[in-house]
Amino acid sequence: MPNWKEASPPADSYDITVSQTKRGQVQHLKKQRQPMSESSGSHRNQAKKGQQATTTLPPKESSPILDQIPDDAFNVYFTPEDLVRKAANTSHEYMRQWLPLRRQFLDIILEREAPPSNILCNPVLCVQCCRNSHEDHPFHRIEIWSGTHFSPGWLWQTGVAIHLGHGAQDMDEDDSDVEEPDGEYGWAGSGRPPHRDLHGAPIVVVVHTNGVHHLPISLCSCPSAPDPITQYLQMGFYPSTYKQIETVFTFQVLDDYRLENLECQTSCHHYYSKLRRMTNSIFPTSVPDRKRELARAERQWRNLKEWKWFGFGHTDAIPGDTDLALFCPTCPQPGVNLPDNWEDDEYQWKYFRSFVVDGNFVAAHQQQLQTTDDVWIKDGEGFMTRRAPYFDHLRCTTEIRDPCTCNEHRAVLDRSKPHKGCDVTGIGAFACLRHGCYCPGSIVDFQVGERQMNVDYGLVQAFNNTWTDQAPKIIVVYDINCQYSKNLRKRVEAGQYLHFRPGLNLVAGIGMFHVHGHQDVCYGRYAPRFIPGAGQSDGEVLERLFSILNGISTIARTMTLAHRTENVDAHMGDNNFKKMIDMVPTLCKKWKNVCSSAIDARSDFELLSQSATPEQTELWTASVQTAEHLREEGNVEAMDIYNVKGIKVIPQTEIQANLMQAEQEADSGVGVTTWLVAGMKIQEAQAQLVSFICRQGKKPSGDQRLQINRKRQALRRKADEFQDSFQQLFPAVALDGVDLREIPYGDDVLGDDEDEAYLAAVPRGEVEKMEIFLPSTCPGELPRQLKTAAKVELKLRIAQAENALEGVRREIGHKSFLFRNNIALAINKQMKTRAYSAVKAADDEVRQFVRVYNQARNAILALGCSEEIASRYQRLLPEQLVALKSIYEPNARGAGTYSLPWFWMLQVVYRVNWMRARAKMLRWEEESILIPSEMKWTMFFFHNRANGWKTREAMSHKAGHQAYARKQVAMWTELAEHAQTAFTSCLIRYTVPPSMEDHQMHGN
């Protein structure tokens, strides 16, 4: 029976109480002071009933052993220092901790350059012991003690050899035949034995991950021994030649170089140079050069790996087109990752397929001197298209130069431009839009430029090789789709090697980055934001893929065309593989983003909808659906409803002319309109004068005071003329004793350089604050003679307000332009200063228009307008006068996230912004439906692959083939189980509200 010792809680200790959730997960830790006087068993009563428990272990059942354990045996006590949460050290802190230890590290490293004093702990071996200990490790690197220092040595000097098979020829192990260490084999030596054989076994150059070795290798001498090639391969050695084997590469070094090439874009030259330096860092050129052999073996090894991965080692079949290429696990593909009843889903828009197209001119190829003797071990089985039918298509097709209808893009202008010294000027690539996986069998070489005939062939192959036969709709995003898509169907119909399935529903788009370089109309017509079913795809995924592919493209430029094709295939396949294994965390991250962004998009849309009537929203929704339907029929111009067209406001002068013409036709009140306009102009001049005075400072100069007085005199003359006109038009109206209403005279809107205090420093004149008699300034009941004039003034004031708001919008747009083009592109202080001066001038204009608007609004309200008109003209707030790029830059990225001030909503721009906000909301709602579906399709893909390998296992009769098939089944099953666990946890943790609209409309 064990003896248990009770542990008393230390002074100033804490008892830890664990609070659990309903699922049994730890929610938080609650610390409580542990008094010394209390018994430890009382802690259990401190926990909340049913929710909290101390760390004391509750007995589940009666047990003689447990009955003898004290109640507090499992209590945990902490000191205050234990409860302090310590932050993890940063890399900089670890670096600072290392600095004082640097000398210690260096001394110990140098001590290792001499034999250790304690041989038992760190032995130095004799020749015989070194050979015995390295029989199973023939690729270790050793050093020889020369009496003064260690110098490089090789295991063949100790007699180490490699025996293939169990019946290898006996080798003489007499120590007298062992090569004695010699200075010849030091740093300057080649490390190669002096003879071609050693102890009766031929010397073979073995290239391993740690360098180049020379070792004697003896073959199996049994009567039933296999041929030498088989013996080498069975031992993990890949021969570079096959009749007389002098150089072999270990499987490990071939795998290592393949990963170096894929991850680091390391060329064969640089990789083998590293191995030579690892072998002899002082004289690397003394190491045999096997770069050419490594390049050849690597091509063969990579091809064998691909045959193995795709199951062609388990069948006698030969790979056909795209059979050695892995495509996207998440795009909907019938027969691959979709359930059998997917066509019964009411949301058929989920099964739209989407692709992105682009050209890459970094992936050019330099013309070689000899190209007829090239050996093609891959031709169409991967991502590059098959050569023969592609060249047949090019020979029988003529490139037609369509007139350019958009900006002169480089891809269009350079499509017939040759590249000097290159037989391939670039590639045309195709990938799935949403996930960035290259399309098998679709990558085409360009001969002179990005011609449509090249892209047409690749596009057709992308459709044919990615299971799109049953897709309800296909979305194609291309940087120059406004030009490319116009006659696409005509070119396909005329092409002998081109074919679209009947009834193909094709929608063209342009990536969100490139569409800003097009004309404004292209934004509404081709931006993915306005394509139903596109979700949140920017259409620029190939640009990101090319940034990785460009690293190997420069290396492949001087390879043979066949070798280059294999390299491009390998890197595209590796990209798709990494996309596949990263698909689970990628989709979880997207779902987390959707749960927050979808709510924000809906809130923005609902905020805009509050200012629109139900009739307007119904009409606008119908307009969008009609435009989308017309686009599918080929009328992309119908999508111009998403573009902001010019805002047209009737000029105030036109309103004035119409009123004057009406007076003359009625022969009544002639001159009233002119008189009213004169009064309104005087009020505007008063506001301008106030602004001018405020900018002169507290102590204006004599010249400034002279300008002020001149302006006052001119304004006084206009005011006197106005009064004379009034007496002529309304002689019966007396102004004596009438206390006129004040109007805003400009001090309500001041700039940074304007101060109301400056008005006090200037002798006050009456003219800038003089009340002007108008129907709007007349208090109380208007005289009968002025009631008609009041109606005319209301019309003029509305026109004045509209034109002032138009000026505000125009100057805000001008200010936005200055910020984008002048300030952002300024390269020096002088240019930036000029740009800010221009912005200040635009702000001054905005303030002047605001003053005029305030006067007009004040008069409109005083004239007793209707409630509808009064609610239409609201106050202008300073925060509403900032630059709005979403209005005057309709192509600006993120334009749908802005909430417009009320005065923008008076025009067609409000309708456009409402439509854009609605499109943004719908794209996020599509994303909220697509991602859970893509999670299921990804798991189906993994299960499909696992089932395929189960079939191969059942068909195999060799132990190795069966073992590899089971290994693949385990891998794909583990991927599926991991995906299911991660997806389930993500969907439970993050949720999105139900959609506010019927998703069936996306299928229109």
Order of alpha helices (4+ residues) and beta strands (2+ residues): beta-beta-beta-alpha-beta-alpha-alpha-alpha-beta-beta-beta-beta-beta-beta-alpha-beta-beta-alpha-alpha-alpha-beta-beta-alpha-alpha-beta-beta-beta-alpha-beta-alpha-alpha-beta-alpha-alpha-alpha-alpha-alpha-alpha-alpha-alpha-alpha-alpha-alpha-alpha-alpha-alpha-alpha
